[in-house]
Amino acid sequence: MSPGVFYIDLDRITDADFSAVLPRLTTARGIVFDMRGYPRQVNTAAILAHLTDTTIHSARFEVPLVALRIA
């Protein structure tokens, strides 16, 4: 990483870890959020809320519903 760029592995940190480092992140030149794992210990929505002041929408995960009519 370059100086001033932070790497955060969301699969390994907790909410307390993020809160502790947040003051340092406010002066970061860049932040890399590693989301390759499945974050279980941290509230990712709360972290993302720190990055914008508008509503964030996720992709729509729609599953077709197939209805069969048997005559």
Predicted model as a PDB file, atoms N, CA, C, CB and O in Angstrom, pLDDT in the B-factor column:
MODEL        1                                                                  
ATOM      1  N   MET A   1       0.827  -1.181   0.000  1.00 70.00           N  
ATOM      2  CA  MET A   1       0.000   0.000   0.000  1.00 70.00           C  
ATOM      3  C   MET A   1       0.873   1.247   0.000  1.00 70.00           C  
ATOM      4  CB  MET A   1      -0.942  -0.003   1.202  1.00 70.00           C  
ATOM      5  O   MET A   1       1.978   1.262   0.542  1.00 70.00           O  
ATOM      6  N   SER A   2       0.357   2.256  -0.607  1.00 85.00           N  
ATOM      7  CA  SER A   2       1.032   3.557  -0.620  1.00 85.00           C  
ATOM      8  C   SER A   2       0.819   4.262   0.713  1.00 85.00           C  
ATOM      9  CB  SER A   2       0.515   4.438  -1.788  1.00 85.00           C  
ATOM     10  O   SER A   2      -0.141   3.967   1.425  1.00 85.00           O  
ATOM     11  N   PRO A   3       1.695   5.178   1.048  1.00 89.00           N  
ATOM     12  CA  PRO A   3       1.495   5.954   2.280  1.00 89.00           C  
ATOM     13  C   PRO A   3       0.145   6.678   2.248  1.00 89.00           C  
ATOM     14  CB  PRO A   3       2.645   6.976   2.471  1.00 89.00           C  
ATOM     15  O   PRO A   3      -0.223   7.292   1.246  1.00 89.00           O  
ATOM     16  N   GLY A   4      -0.569   6.594   3.344  1.00 91.00           N  
ATOM     17  CA  GLY A   4      -1.862   7.260   3.434  1.00 91.00           C  
ATOM     18  C   GLY A   4      -3.025   6.448   2.905  1.00 91.00           C  
ATOM     19  O   GLY A   4      -4.167   6.903   2.954  1.00 91.00           O  
ATOM     20  N   VAL A   5      -2.753   5.237   2.392  1.00 95.00           N  
ATOM     21  CA  VAL A   5      -3.816   4.365   1.884  1.00 95.00           C  
ATOM     22  C   VAL A   5      -4.006   3.228   2.881  1.00 95.00           C  
ATOM     23  CB  VAL A   5      -3.474   3.810   0.448  1.00 95.00           C  
ATOM     24  O   VAL A   5      -3.048   2.545   3.243  1.00 95.00           O  
ATOM     25  N   PHE A   6      -5.228   3.032   3.319  1.00 94.00           N  
ATOM     26  CA  PHE A   6      -5.544   2.003   4.303  1.00 94.00           C  
ATOM     27  C   PHE A   6      -6.192   0.805   3.630  1.00 94.00           C  
ATOM     28  CB  PHE A   6      -6.463   2.562   5.394  1.00 94.00           C  
ATOM     29  O   PHE A   6      -6.951   0.951   2.672  1.00 94.00           O  
ATOM     30  N   TYR A   7      -5.887  -0.376   4.139  1.00 94.00           N  
ATOM     31  CA  TYR A   7      -6.491  -1.629   3.687  1.00 94.00           C  
ATOM     32  C   TYR A   7      -7.333  -2.164   4.835  1.00 94.00           C  
ATOM     33  CB  TYR A   7      -5.399  -2.677   3.236  1.00 94.00           C  
ATOM     34  O   TYR A   7      -6.838  -2.322   5.950  1.00 94.00           O  
ATOM     35  N   ILE A   8      -8.609  -2.446   4.566  1.00 92.00           N  
ATOM     36  CA  ILE A   8      -9.500  -2.964   5.599  1.00 92.00           C  
ATOM     37  C   ILE A   8     -10.132  -4.252   5.094  1.00 92.00           C  
ATOM     38  CB  ILE A   8     -10.592  -1.920   5.981  1.00 92.00           C  
ATOM     39  O   ILE A   8     -10.867  -4.253   4.107  1.00 92.00           O  
ATOM     40  N   ASP A   9      -9.833  -5.354   5.788  1.00 92.00           N  
ATOM     41  CA  ASP A   9     -10.402  -6.662   5.451  1.00 92.00           C  
ATOM     42  C   ASP A   9     -11.686  -6.818   6.259  1.00 92.00           C  
ATOM     43  CB  ASP A   9      -9.386  -7.839   5.750  1.00 92.00           C  
ATOM     44  O   ASP A   9     -11.640  -7.088   7.459  1.00 92.00           O  
ATOM     45  N   LEU A  10     -12.817  -6.649   5.607  1.00 90.00           N  
ATOM     46  CA  LEU A  10     -14.105  -6.675   6.306  1.00 90.00           C  
ATOM     47  C   LEU A  10     -14.462  -8.048   6.859  1.00 90.00           C  
ATOM     48  CB  LEU A  10     -15.194  -6.216   5.378  1.00 90.00           C  
ATOM     49  O   LEU A  10     -15.373  -8.172   7.678  1.00 90.00           O  
ATOM     50  N   ASP A  11     -13.748  -9.079   6.413  1.00 90.00           N  
ATOM     51  CA  ASP A  11     -13.999 -10.428   6.926  1.00 90.00           C  
ATOM     52  C   ASP A  11     -13.300 -10.651   8.269  1.00 90.00           C  
ATOM     53  CB  ASP A  11     -13.530 -11.479   5.911  1.00 90.00           C  
ATOM     54  O   ASP A  11     -13.611 -11.609   8.976  1.00 90.00           O  
ATOM     55  N   ARG A  12     -12.358  -9.771   8.622  1.00 91.00           N  
ATOM     56  CA  ARG A  12     -11.569  -9.982   9.830  1.00 91.00           C  
ATOM     57  C   ARG A  12     -11.811  -8.961  10.933  1.00 91.00           C  
ATOM     58  CB  ARG A  12     -10.137  -9.977   9.480  1.00 91.00           C  
ATOM     59  O   ARG A  12     -11.470  -9.223  12.086  1.00 91.00           O  
ATOM     60  N   ILE A  13     -12.390  -7.805  10.614  1.00 91.00           N  
ATOM     61  CA  ILE A  13     -12.552  -6.773  11.647  1.00 91.00           C  
ATOM     62  C   ILE A  13     -13.916  -6.868  12.323  1.00 91.00           C  
ATOM     63  CB  ILE A  13     -12.370  -5.377  11.039  1.00 91.00           C  
ATOM     64  O   ILE A  13     -14.834  -7.528  11.835  1.00 91.00           O  
ATOM     65  N   THR A  14     -14.014  -6.198  13.443  1.00 91.00           N  
ATOM     66  CA  THR A  14     -15.277  -6.088  14.174  1.00 91.00           C  
ATOM     67  C   THR A  14     -15.724  -4.630  14.136  1.00 91.00           C  
ATOM     68  CB  THR A  14     -15.130  -6.596  15.653  1.00 91.00           C  
ATOM     69  O   THR A  14     -14.981  -3.752  13.696  1.00 91.00           O  
ATOM     70  N   ASP A  15     -16.930  -4.386  14.598  1.00 91.00           N  
ATOM     71  CA  ASP A  15     -17.417  -3.002  14.682  1.00 91.00           C  
ATOM     72  C   ASP A  15     -16.507  -2.165  15.579  1.00 91.00           C  
ATOM     73  CB  ASP A  15     -18.869  -2.968  15.217  1.00 91.00           C  
ATOM     74  O   ASP A  15     -16.243  -0.998  15.290  1.00 91.00           O  
ATOM     75  N   ALA A  16     -16.031  -2.768  16.667  1.00 93.00           N  
ATOM     76  CA  ALA A  16     -15.135  -2.047  17.585  1.00 93.00           C  
ATOM     77  C   ALA A  16     -13.820  -1.690  16.890  1.00 93.00           C  
ATOM     78  CB  ALA A  16     -14.854  -2.896  18.850  1.00 93.00           C  
ATOM     79  O   ALA A  16     -13.294  -0.595  17.086  1.00 93.00           O  
ATOM     80  N   ASP A  17     -13.283  -2.612  16.077  1.00 92.00           N  
ATOM     81  CA  ASP A  17     -12.053  -2.330  15.327  1.00 92.00           C  
ATOM     82  C   ASP A  17     -12.262  -1.150  14.391  1.00 92.00           C  
ATOM     83  CB  ASP A  17     -11.603  -3.569  14.527  1.00 92.00           C  
ATOM     84  O   ASP A  17     -11.419  -0.256  14.313  1.00 92.00           O  
ATOM     85  N   PHE A  18     -13.385  -1.147  13.681  1.00 92.00           N  
ATOM     86  CA  PHE A  18     -13.656  -0.068  12.731  1.00 92.00           C  
ATOM     87  C   PHE A  18     -13.811   1.265  13.458  1.00 92.00           C  
ATOM     88  CB  PHE A  18     -14.920  -0.377  11.912  1.00 92.00           C  
ATOM     89  O   PHE A  18     -13.276   2.283  13.016  1.00 92.00           O  
ATOM     90  N   SER A  19     -14.535   1.259  14.559  1.00 93.00           N  
ATOM     91  CA  SER A  19     -14.720   2.494  15.335  1.00 93.00           C  
ATOM     92  C   SER A  19     -13.381   3.038  15.827  1.00 93.00           C  
ATOM     93  CB  SER A  19     -15.656   2.243  16.532  1.00 93.00           C  
ATOM     94  O   SER A  19     -13.170   4.250  15.862  1.00 93.00           O  
ATOM     95  N   ALA A  20     -12.484   2.137  16.204  1.00 95.00           N  
ATOM     96  CA  ALA A  20     -11.180   2.563  16.717  1.00 95.00           C  
ATOM     97  C   ALA A  20     -10.321   3.217  15.634  1.00 95.00           C  
ATOM     98  CB  ALA A  20     -10.439   1.371  17.310  1.00 95.00           C  
ATOM     99  O   ALA A  20      -9.572   4.151  15.924  1.00 95.00           O  
ATOM    100  N   VAL A  21     -10.420   2.742  14.399  1.00 93.00           N  
ATOM    101  CA  VAL A  21      -9.570   3.262  13.322  1.00 93.00           C  
ATOM    102  C   VAL A  21     -10.240   4.412  12.555  1.00 93.00           C  
ATOM    103  CB  VAL A  21      -9.213   2.136  12.352  1.00 93.00           C  
ATOM    104  O   VAL A  21      -9.576   5.092  11.772  1.00 93.00           O  
ATOM    105  N   LEU A  22     -11.524   4.637  12.765  1.00 92.00           N  
ATOM    106  CA  LEU A  22     -12.272   5.648  12.023  1.00 92.00           C  
ATOM    107  C   LEU A  22     -11.632   7.037  12.044  1.00 92.00           C  
ATOM    108  CB  LEU A  22     -13.657   5.738  12.573  1.00 92.00           C  
ATOM    109  O   LEU A  22     -11.580   7.682  10.997  1.00 92.00           O  
ATOM    110  N   PRO A  23     -11.147   7.523  13.176  1.00 93.00           N  
ATOM    111  CA  PRO A  23     -10.512   8.853  13.156  1.00 93.00           C  
ATOM    112  C   PRO A  23      -9.321   8.921  12.194  1.00 93.00           C  
ATOM    113  CB  PRO A  23     -10.051   9.230  14.562  1.00 93.00           C  
ATOM    114  O   PRO A  23      -9.098   9.957  11.567  1.00 93.00           O  
ATOM    115  N   ARG A  24      -8.564   7.847  12.071  1.00 92.00           N  
ATOM    116  CA  ARG A  24      -7.420   7.829  11.146  1.00 92.00           C  
ATOM    117  C   ARG A  24      -7.885   7.754   9.700  1.00 92.00           C  
ATOM    118  CB  ARG A  24      -6.493   6.643  11.456  1.00 92.00           C  
ATOM    119  O   ARG A  24      -7.209   8.264   8.807  1.00 92.00           O  
ATOM    120  N   LEU A  25      -9.034   7.125   9.456  1.00 92.00           N  
ATOM    121  CA  LEU A  25      -9.531   6.989   8.090  1.00 92.00           C  
ATOM    122  C   LEU A  25      -9.993   8.324   7.515  1.00 92.00           C  
ATOM    123  CB  LEU A  25     -10.670   5.990   8.048  1.00 92.00           C  
ATOM    124  O   LEU A  25      -9.983   8.516   6.299  1.00 92.00           O  
ATOM    125  N   THR A  26     -10.393   9.238   8.378  1.00 90.00           N  
ATOM    126  CA  THR A  26     -10.885  10.530   7.896  1.00 90.00           C  
ATOM    127  C   THR A  26      -9.797  11.336   7.197  1.00 90.00           C  
ATOM    128  CB  THR A  26     -11.454  11.336   9.051  1.00 90.00           C  
ATOM    129  O   THR A  26     -10.105  12.237   6.416  1.00 90.00           O  
ATOM    130  N   THR A  27      -8.535  11.030   7.462  1.00 92.00           N  
ATOM    131  CA  THR A  27      -7.432  11.740   6.815  1.00 92.00           C  
ATOM    132  C   THR A  27      -6.740  10.885   5.759  1.00 92.00           C  
ATOM    133  CB  THR A  27      -6.421  12.187   7.853  1.00 92.00           C  
ATOM    134  O   THR A  27      -5.711  11.289   5.218  1.00 92.00           O  
ATOM    135  N   ALA A  28      -7.288   9.719   5.461  1.00 94.00           N  
ATOM    136  CA  ALA A  28      -6.659   8.809   4.500  1.00 94.00           C  
ATOM    137  C   ALA A  28      -6.727   9.360   3.081  1.00 94.00           C  
ATOM    138  CB  ALA A  28      -7.327   7.435   4.554  1.00 94.00           C  
ATOM    139  O   ALA A  28      -7.695  10.024   2.709  1.00 94.00           O  
ATOM    140  N   ARG A  29      -5.697   9.082   2.300  1.00 94.00           N  
ATOM    141  CA  ARG A  29      -5.699   9.428   0.878  1.00 94.00           C  
ATOM    142  C   ARG A  29      -6.566   8.442   0.107  1.00 94.00           C  
ATOM    143  CB  ARG A  29      -4.258   9.441   0.312  1.00 94.00           C  
ATOM    144  O   ARG A  29      -7.106   8.771  -0.950  1.00 94.00           O  
ATOM    145  N   GLY A  30      -6.694   7.242   0.638  1.00 94.00           N  
ATOM    146  CA  GLY A  30      -7.512   6.214   0.002  1.00 94.00           C  
ATOM    147  C   GLY A  30      -7.778   5.087   0.984  1.00 94.00           C  
ATOM    148  O   GLY A  30      -7.037   4.894   1.948  1.00 94.00           O  
ATOM    149  N   ILE A  31      -8.852   4.343   0.723  1.00 93.00           N  
ATOM    150  CA  ILE A  31      -9.207   3.203   1.569  1.00 93.00           C  
ATOM    151  C   ILE A  31      -9.593   2.054   0.650  1.00 93.00           C  
ATOM    152  CB  ILE A  31     -10.377   3.556   2.565  1.00 93.00           C  
ATOM    153  O   ILE A  31     -10.406   2.221  -0.259  1.00 93.00           O  
ATOM    154  N   VAL A  32      -9.003   0.883   0.893  1.00 94.00           N  
ATOM    155  CA  VAL A  32      -9.344  -0.323   0.147  1.00 94.00           C  
ATOM    156  C   VAL A  32     -10.158  -1.206   1.083  1.00 94.00           C  
ATOM    157  CB  VAL A  32      -8.056  -1.071  -0.386  1.00 94.00           C  
ATOM    158  O   VAL A  32      -9.656  -1.644   2.118  1.00 94.00           O  
ATOM    159  N   PHE A  33     -11.410  -1.469   0.724  1.00 91.00           N  
ATOM    160  CA  PHE A  33     -12.262  -2.361   1.500  1.00 91.00           C  
ATOM    161  C   PHE A  33     -12.247  -3.724   0.824  1.00 91.00           C  
ATOM    162  CB  PHE A  33     -13.722  -1.801   1.623  1.00 91.00           C  
ATOM    163  O   PHE A  33     -12.722  -3.865  -0.303  1.00 91.00           O  
ATOM    164  N   ASP A  34     -11.710  -4.719   1.500  1.00 91.00           N  
ATOM    165  CA  ASP A  34     -11.638  -6.081   0.978  1.00 91.00           C  
ATOM    166  C   ASP A  34     -12.909  -6.808   1.397  1.00 91.00           C  
ATOM    167  CB  ASP A  34     -10.355  -6.831   1.494  1.00 91.00           C  
ATOM    168  O   ASP A  34     -13.108  -7.100   2.576  1.00 91.00           O  
ATOM    169  N   MET A  35     -13.767  -7.098   0.420  1.00 86.00           N  
ATOM    170  CA  MET A  35     -15.044  -7.768   0.695  1.00 86.00           C  
ATOM    171  C   MET A  35     -15.078  -9.161   0.084  1.00 86.00           C  
ATOM    172  CB  MET A  35     -16.213  -6.936   0.159  1.00 86.00           C  
ATOM    173  O   MET A  35     -16.154  -9.685  -0.203  1.00 86.00           O  
ATOM    174  N   ARG A  36     -13.906  -9.766  -0.119  1.00 88.00           N  
ATOM    175  CA  ARG A  36     -13.865 -11.082  -0.745  1.00 88.00           C  
ATOM    176  C   ARG A  36     -14.441 -12.175   0.137  1.00 88.00           C  
ATOM    177  CB  ARG A  36     -12.455 -11.429  -1.110  1.00 88.00           C  
ATOM    178  O   ARG A  36     -14.964 -13.166  -0.373  1.00 88.00           O  
ATOM    179  N   GLY A  37     -14.357 -12.015   1.439  1.00 81.00           N  
ATOM    180  CA  GLY A  37     -14.919 -13.009   2.342  1.00 81.00           C  
ATOM    181  C   GLY A  37     -16.400 -12.734   2.547  1.00 81.00           C  
ATOM    182  O   GLY A  37     -17.030 -12.059   1.732  1.00 81.00           O  
ATOM    183  N   TYR A  38     -16.946 -13.247   3.613  1.00 80.00           N  
ATOM    184  CA  TYR A  38     -18.340 -12.974   3.962  1.00 80.00           C  
ATOM    185  C   TYR A  38     -18.343 -12.332   5.340  1.00 80.00           C  
ATOM    186  CB  TYR A  38     -19.218 -14.285   3.936  1.00 80.00           C  
ATOM    187  O   TYR A  38     -18.338 -13.040   6.347  1.00 80.00           O  
ATOM    188  N   PRO A  39     -18.351 -11.003   5.404  1.00 78.00           N  
ATOM    189  CA  PRO A  39     -18.252 -10.309   6.702  1.00 78.00           C  
ATOM    190  C   PRO A  39     -19.358 -10.746   7.666  1.00 78.00           C  
ATOM    191  CB  PRO A  39     -18.317  -8.787   6.496  1.00 78.00           C  
ATOM    192  O   PRO A  39     -20.545 -10.616   7.368  1.00 78.00           O  
ATOM    193  N   ARG A  40     -18.948 -11.261   8.818  1.00 81.00           N  
ATOM    194  CA  ARG A  40     -19.905 -11.717   9.826  1.00 81.00           C  
ATOM    195  C   ARG A  40     -19.783 -10.947  11.127  1.00 81.00           C  
ATOM    196  CB  ARG A  40     -19.716 -13.189  10.093  1.00 81.00           C  
ATOM    197  O   ARG A  40     -20.708 -10.946  11.939  1.00 81.00           O  
ATOM    198  N   GLN A  41     -18.646 -10.291  11.329  1.00 86.00           N  
ATOM    199  CA  GLN A  41     -18.383  -9.637  12.612  1.00 86.00           C  
ATOM    200  C   GLN A  41     -18.562  -8.129  12.567  1.00 86.00           C  
ATOM    201  CB  GLN A  41     -16.991  -9.953  13.066  1.00 86.00           C  
ATOM    202  O   GLN A  41     -18.401  -7.447  13.579  1.00 86.00           O  
ATOM    203  N   VAL A  42     -18.897  -7.607  11.388  1.00 88.00           N  
ATOM    204  CA  VAL A  42     -18.956  -6.159  11.244  1.00 88.00           C  
ATOM    205  C   VAL A  42     -20.230  -5.784  10.491  1.00 88.00           C  
ATOM    206  CB  VAL A  42     -17.697  -5.621  10.508  1.00 88.00           C  
ATOM    207  O   VAL A  42     -20.687  -6.521   9.617  1.00 88.00           O  
ATOM    208  N   ASN A  43     -20.791  -4.641  10.836  1.00 87.00           N  
ATOM    209  CA  ASN A  43     -21.998  -4.146  10.188  1.00 87.00           C  
ATOM    210  C   ASN A  43     -21.574  -3.365   8.938  1.00 87.00           C  
ATOM    211  CB  ASN A  43     -22.847  -3.249  11.167  1.00 87.00           C  
ATOM    212  O   ASN A  43     -21.261  -2.177   9.022  1.00 87.00           O  
ATOM    213  N   THR A  44     -21.565  -4.029   7.793  1.00 84.00           N  
ATOM    214  CA  THR A  44     -21.079  -3.389   6.565  1.00 84.00           C  
ATOM    215  C   THR A  44     -21.958  -2.216   6.149  1.00 84.00           C  
ATOM    216  CB  THR A  44     -21.013  -4.406   5.433  1.00 84.00           C  
ATOM    217  O   THR A  44     -21.456  -1.243   5.586  1.00 84.00           O  
ATOM    218  N   ALA A  45     -23.242  -2.289   6.411  1.00 83.00           N  
ATOM    219  CA  ALA A  45     -24.125  -1.167   6.063  1.00 83.00           C  
ATOM    220  C   ALA A  45     -23.737   0.088   6.848  1.00 83.00           C  
ATOM    221  CB  ALA A  45     -25.603  -1.534   6.342  1.00 83.00           C  
ATOM    222  O   ALA A  45     -23.771   1.193   6.307  1.00 83.00           O  
ATOM    223  N   ALA A  46     -23.373  -0.079   8.104  1.00 87.00           N  
ATOM    224  CA  ALA A  46     -22.952   1.064   8.920  1.00 87.00           C  
ATOM    225  C   ALA A  46     -21.640   1.646   8.407  1.00 87.00           C  
ATOM    226  CB  ALA A  46     -22.804   0.649  10.394  1.00 87.00           C  
ATOM    227  O   ALA A  46     -21.444   2.861   8.430  1.00 87.00           O  
ATOM    228  N   ILE A  47     -20.743   0.779   7.944  1.00 88.00           N  
ATOM    229  CA  ILE A  47     -19.474   1.265   7.385  1.00 88.00           C  
ATOM    230  C   ILE A  47     -19.736   2.041   6.106  1.00 88.00           C  
ATOM    231  CB  ILE A  47     -18.503   0.091   7.111  1.00 88.00           C  
ATOM    232  O   ILE A  47     -19.188   3.127   5.915  1.00 88.00           O  
ATOM    233  N   LEU A  48     -20.565   1.497   5.229  1.00 85.00           N  
ATOM    234  CA  LEU A  48     -20.866   2.172   3.970  1.00 85.00           C  
ATOM    235  C   LEU A  48     -21.551   3.518   4.205  1.00 85.00           C  
ATOM    236  CB  LEU A  48     -21.747   1.284   3.095  1.00 85.00           C  
ATOM    237  O   LEU A  48     -21.376   4.447   3.417  1.00 85.00           O  
ATOM    238  N   ALA A  49     -22.317   3.628   5.268  1.00 87.00           N  
ATOM    239  CA  ALA A  49     -23.003   4.882   5.576  1.00 87.00           C  
ATOM    240  C   ALA A  49     -22.005   6.010   5.859  1.00 87.00           C  
ATOM    241  CB  ALA A  49     -23.936   4.693   6.777  1.00 87.00           C  
ATOM    242  O   ALA A  49     -22.348   7.184   5.719  1.00 87.00           O  
ATOM    243  N   HIS A  50     -20.788   5.669   6.251  1.00 87.00           N  
ATOM    244  CA  HIS A  50     -19.756   6.689   6.487  1.00 87.00           C  
ATOM    245  C   HIS A  50     -19.197   7.246   5.182  1.00 87.00           C  
ATOM    246  CB  HIS A  50     -18.621   6.106   7.324  1.00 87.00           C  
ATOM    247  O   HIS A  50     -18.510   8.267   5.190  1.00 87.00           O  
ATOM    248  N   LEU A  51     -19.483   6.588   4.068  1.00 86.00           N  
ATOM    249  CA  LEU A  51     -18.877   6.969   2.789  1.00 86.00           C  
ATOM    250  C   LEU A  51     -19.740   7.896   1.946  1.00 86.00           C  
ATOM    251  CB  LEU A  51     -18.571   5.743   1.999  1.00 86.00           C  
ATOM    252  O   LEU A  51     -19.258   8.454   0.961  1.00 86.00           O  
ATOM    253  N   THR A  52     -20.989   8.070   2.309  1.00 87.00           N  
ATOM    254  CA  THR A  52     -21.883   8.900   1.506  1.00 87.00           C  
ATOM    255  C   THR A  52     -22.962   9.500   2.385  1.00 87.00           C  
ATOM    256  CB  THR A  52     -22.513   8.084   0.364  1.00 87.00           C  
ATOM    257  O   THR A  52     -23.236   9.002   3.477  1.00 87.00           O  
ATOM    258  N   ASP A  53     -23.570  10.569   1.907  1.00 89.00           N  
ATOM    259  CA  ASP A  53     -24.682  11.161   2.652  1.00 89.00           C  
ATOM    260  C   ASP A  53     -26.004  10.918   1.938  1.00 89.00           C  
ATOM    261  CB  ASP A  53     -24.459  12.667   2.848  1.00 89.00           C  
ATOM    262  O   ASP A  53     -27.024  11.510   2.290  1.00 89.00           O  
ATOM    263  N   THR A  54     -25.985  10.042   0.929  1.00 90.00           N  
ATOM    264  CA  THR A  54     -27.212   9.682   0.224  1.00 90.00           C  
ATOM    265  C   THR A  54     -27.509   8.202   0.450  1.00 90.00           C  
ATOM    266  CB  THR A  54     -27.094   9.994  -1.295  1.00 90.00           C  
ATOM    267  O   THR A  54     -26.659   7.454   0.933  1.00 90.00           O  
ATOM    268  N   THR A  55     -28.706   7.797   0.100  1.00 87.00           N  
ATOM    269  CA  THR A  55     -29.111   6.415   0.260  1.00 87.00           C  
ATOM    270  C   THR A  55     -28.391   5.529  -0.742  1.00 87.00           C  
ATOM    271  CB  THR A  55     -30.622   6.279   0.103  1.00 87.00           C  
ATOM    272  O   THR A  55     -28.296   5.861  -1.924  1.00 87.00           O  
ATOM    273  N   ILE A  56     -27.885   4.399  -0.264  1.00 83.00           N  
ATOM    274  CA  ILE A  56     -27.213   3.438  -1.131  1.00 83.00           C  
ATOM    275  C   ILE A  56     -28.189   2.300  -1.410  1.00 83.00           C  
ATOM    276  CB  ILE A  56     -25.885   2.905  -0.479  1.00 83.00           C  
ATOM    277  O   ILE A  56     -28.820   1.766  -0.497  1.00 83.00           O  
ATOM    278  N   HIS A  57     -28.302   1.939  -2.684  1.00 82.00           N  
ATOM    279  CA  HIS A  57     -29.172   0.830  -3.076  1.00 82.00           C  
ATOM    280  C   HIS A  57     -28.320  -0.322  -3.563  1.00 82.00           C  
ATOM    281  CB  HIS A  57     -30.178   1.264  -4.170  1.00 82.00           C  
ATOM    282  O   HIS A  57     -27.372  -0.124  -4.322  1.00 82.00           O  
ATOM    283  N   SER A  58     -28.652  -1.514  -3.130  1.00 80.00           N  
ATOM    284  CA  SER A  58     -27.925  -2.692  -3.606  1.00 80.00           C  
ATOM    285  C   SER A  58     -28.570  -3.185  -4.895  1.00 80.00           C  
ATOM    286  CB  SER A  58     -27.912  -3.820  -2.529  1.00 80.00           C  
ATOM    287  O   SER A  58     -29.634  -2.718  -5.300  1.00 80.00           O  
ATOM    288  N   ALA A  59     -27.906  -4.125  -5.517  1.00 84.00           N  
ATOM    289  CA  ALA A  59     -28.470  -4.738  -6.716  1.00 84.00           C  
ATOM    290  C   ALA A  59     -29.755  -5.474  -6.341  1.00 84.00           C  
ATOM    291  CB  ALA A  59     -27.448  -5.708  -7.383  1.00 84.00           C  
ATOM    292  O   ALA A  59     -29.917  -5.929  -5.208  1.00 84.00           O  
ATOM    293  N   ARG A  60     -30.651  -5.582  -7.296  1.00 85.00           N  
ATOM    294  CA  ARG A  60     -31.887  -6.324  -7.046  1.00 85.00           C  
ATOM    295  C   ARG A  60     -31.649  -7.797  -7.324  1.00 85.00           C  
ATOM    296  CB  ARG A  60     -33.052  -5.783  -7.917  1.00 85.00           C  
ATOM    297  O   ARG A  60     -31.225  -8.183  -8.414  1.00 85.00           O  
ATOM    298  N   PHE A  61     -31.925  -8.595  -6.335  1.00 85.00           N  
ATOM    299  CA  PHE A  61     -31.788 -10.033  -6.478  1.00 85.00           C  
ATOM    300  C   PHE A  61     -33.195 -10.612  -6.577  1.00 85.00           C  
ATOM    301  CB  PHE A  61     -30.986 -10.662  -5.280  1.00 85.00           C  
ATOM    302  O   PHE A  61     -33.822 -10.952  -5.574  1.00 85.00           O  
ATOM    303  N   GLU A  62     -33.667 -10.712  -7.808  1.00 88.00           N  
ATOM    304  CA  GLU A  62     -35.027 -11.175  -8.030  1.00 88.00           C  
ATOM    305  C   GLU A  62     -35.009 -12.625  -8.503  1.00 88.00           C  
ATOM    306  CB  GLU A  62     -35.748 -10.277  -9.054  1.00 88.00           C  
ATOM    307  O   GLU A  62     -34.177 -13.031  -9.315  1.00 88.00           O  
ATOM    308  N   VAL A  63     -35.946 -13.380  -7.971  1.00 88.00           N  
ATOM    309  CA  VAL A  63     -36.070 -14.783  -8.343  1.00 88.00           C  
ATOM    310  C   VAL A  63     -37.458 -14.953  -8.962  1.00 88.00           C  
ATOM    311  CB  VAL A  63     -35.860 -15.743  -7.097  1.00 88.00           C  
ATOM    312  O   VAL A  63     -38.464 -14.589  -8.353  1.00 88.00           O  
ATOM    313  N   PRO A  64     -37.506 -15.509 -10.178  1.00 87.00           N  
ATOM    314  CA  PRO A  64     -38.822 -15.666 -10.801  1.00 87.00           C  
ATOM    315  C   PRO A  64     -39.681 -16.668 -10.011  1.00 87.00           C  
ATOM    316  CB  PRO A  64     -38.670 -16.131 -12.272  1.00 87.00           C  
ATOM    317  O   PRO A  64     -39.181 -17.646  -9.456  1.00 87.00           O  
ATOM    318  N   LEU A  65     -40.969 -16.388  -9.983  1.00 84.00           N  
ATOM    319  CA  LEU A  65     -41.931 -17.280  -9.331  1.00 84.00           C  
ATOM    320  C   LEU A  65     -42.721 -17.955 -10.443  1.00 84.00           C  
ATOM    321  CB  LEU A  65     -42.884 -16.499  -8.328  1.00 84.00           C  
ATOM    322  O   LEU A  65     -43.435 -17.299 -11.202  1.00 84.00           O  
ATOM    323  N   VAL A  66     -42.588 -19.246 -10.526  1.00 86.00           N  
ATOM    324  CA  VAL A  66     -43.268 -19.992 -11.584  1.00 86.00           C  
ATOM    325  C   VAL A  66     -44.509 -20.649 -10.979  1.00 86.00           C  
ATOM    326  CB  VAL A  66     -42.316 -21.064 -12.233  1.00 86.00           C  
ATOM    327  O   VAL A  66     -44.421 -21.407 -10.013  1.00 86.00           O  
ATOM    328  N   ALA A  67     -45.667 -20.343 -11.569  1.00 85.00           N  
ATOM    329  CA  ALA A  67     -46.925 -20.920 -11.091  1.00 85.00           C  
ATOM    330  C   ALA A  67     -47.464 -21.853 -12.185  1.00 85.00           C  
ATOM    331  CB  ALA A  67     -47.976 -19.790 -10.731  1.00 85.00           C  
ATOM    332  O   ALA A  67     -47.610 -21.452 -13.340  1.00 85.00           O  
ATOM    333  N   LEU A  68     -47.743 -23.056 -11.814  1.00 84.00           N  
ATOM    334  CA  LEU A  68     -48.274 -24.024 -12.770  1.00 84.00           C  
ATOM    335  C   LEU A  68     -49.776 -24.163 -12.571  1.00 84.00           C  
ATOM    336  CB  LEU A  68     -47.574 -25.396 -12.617  1.00 84.00           C  
ATOM    337  O   LEU A  68     -50.254 -24.280 -11.443  1.00 84.00           O  
ATOM    338  N   ARG A  69     -50.510 -24.149 -13.669  1.00 83.00           N  
ATOM    339  CA  ARG A  69     -51.949 -24.401 -13.603  1.00 83.00           C  
ATOM    340  C   ARG A  69     -52.178 -25.804 -14.158  1.00 83.00           C  
ATOM    341  CB  ARG A  69     -52.778 -23.312 -14.410  1.00 83.00           C  
ATOM    342  O   ARG A  69     -51.850 -26.109 -15.304  1.00 83.00           O  
ATOM    343  N   ILE A  70     -52.729 -26.607 -13.336  1.00 83.00           N  
ATOM    344  CA  ILE A  70     -53.049 -27.966 -13.778  1.00 83.00           C  
ATOM    345  C   ILE A  70     -54.554 -28.028 -13.987  1.00 83.00           C  
ATOM    346  CB  ILE A  70     -52.567 -29.054 -12.737  1.00 83.00           C  
ATOM    347  O   ILE A  70     -55.335 -27.790 -13.065  1.00 83.00           O  
ATOM    348  N   ALA A  71     -54.951 -28.354 -15.225  1.00 73.00           N  
ATOM    349  CA  ALA A  71     -56.365 -28.396 -15.560  1.00 73.00           C  
ATOM    350  C   ALA A  71     -56.960 -29.752 -15.331  1.00 73.00           C  
ATOM    351  CB  ALA A  71     -56.575 -27.992 -16.978  1.00 73.00           C  
ATOM    352  O   ALA A  71     -58.151 -29.952 -15.569  1.00 73.00           O  
TER     353      ALA A  71                                                      
ENDMDL                                                                          
END                                                                             
